[in-house]
Amino acid sequence: MGDPVEIRVRDDGPYKVTGPVRLIDPDGNEIAYDASRPLVLCRCGGSRTKPFCDKAHRETGFSSCVRAAARTSADASA
């Protein structure tokens, strides 16, 4: 099995994707990127290089600090 894919949500910033992934546009075409580096995707909507992050979140004041919900015992038995 290859490297696992990980998508990390960064506080007040982009999604950082590591591992082997294909980035596909709405028409089914693959979007090229440097696969030797992590894929960093815009989450604020302000990037001029969408879908990639260009650090516009710093200028726009984007704020989002996502945290995973705590699991309950009911979740564990499902």
Secondary structure as a PSIPRED ss2 file (coil, helix, strand):
# PSIPRED VFORMAT (PSIPRED V4.0)

   1 M C   1.000  0.000  0.000
   2 G C   1.000  0.000  0.000
   3 D C   1.000  0.000  0.000
   4 P C   1.000  0.000  0.000
   5 V C   1.000  0.000  0.000
   6 E E   0.000  0.000  1.000
   7 I E   0.000  0.000  1.000
   8 R E   0.000  0.000  1.000
   9 V E   0.000  0.000  1.000
  10 R C   1.000  0.000  0.000
  11 D C   1.000  0.000  0.000
  12 D C   1.000  0.000  0.000
  13 G C   1.000  0.000  0.000
  14 P C   1.000  0.000  0.000
  15 Y E   0.000  0.000  1.000
  16 K E   0.000  0.000  1.000
  17 V E   0.000  0.000  1.000
  18 T E   0.000  0.000  1.000
  19 G C   1.000  0.000  0.000
  20 P C   1.000  0.000  0.000
  21 V C   1.000  0.000  0.000
  22 R C   1.000  0.000  0.000
  23 L C   1.000  0.000  0.000
  24 I E   0.000  0.000  1.000
  25 D C   1.000  0.000  0.000
  26 P C   1.000  0.000  0.000
  27 D C   1.000  0.000  0.000
  28 G C   1.000  0.000  0.000
  29 N C   1.000  0.000  0.000
  30 E E   0.000  0.000  1.000
  31 I C   1.000  0.000  0.000
  32 A C   1.000  0.000  0.000
  33 Y C   1.000  0.000  0.000
  34 D C   1.000  0.000  0.000
  35 A C   1.000  0.000  0.000
  36 S C   1.000  0.000  0.000
  37 R C   1.000  0.000  0.000
  38 P C   1.000  0.000  0.000
  39 L E   0.000  0.000  1.000
  40 V E   0.000  0.000  1.000
  41 L E   0.000  0.000  1.000
  42 C C   1.000  0.000  0.000
  43 R C   1.000  0.000  0.000
  44 C C   1.000  0.000  0.000
  45 G C   1.000  0.000  0.000
  46 G C   1.000  0.000  0.000
  47 S C   1.000  0.000  0.000
  48 R C   1.000  0.000  0.000
  49 T C   1.000  0.000  0.000
  50 K C   1.000  0.000  0.000
  51 P C   1.000  0.000  0.000
  52 F E   0.000  0.000  1.000
  53 C C   1.000  0.000  0.000
  54 D C   1.000  0.000  0.000
  55 K C   1.000  0.000  0.000
  56 A H   0.000  1.000  0.000
  57 H H   0.000  1.000  0.000
  58 R H   0.000  1.000  0.000
  59 E H   0.000  1.000  0.000
  60 T H   0.000  1.000  0.000
  61 G C   1.000  0.000  0.000
  62 F C   1.000  0.000  0.000
  63 S C   1.000  0.000  0.000
  64 S C   1.000  0.000  0.000
  65 C C   1.000  0.000  0.000
  66 V C   1.000  0.000  0.000
  67 R C   1.000  0.000  0.000
  68 A C   1.000  0.000  0.000
  69 A C   1.000  0.000  0.000
  70 A C   1.000  0.000  0.000
  71 R C   1.000  0.000  0.000
  72 T C   1.000  0.000  0.000
  73 S H   0.000  1.000  0.000
  74 A H   0.000  1.000  0.000
  75 D H   0.000  1.000  0.000
  76 A H   0.000  1.000  0.000
  77 S H   0.000  1.000  0.000
  78 A C   1.000  0.000  0.000
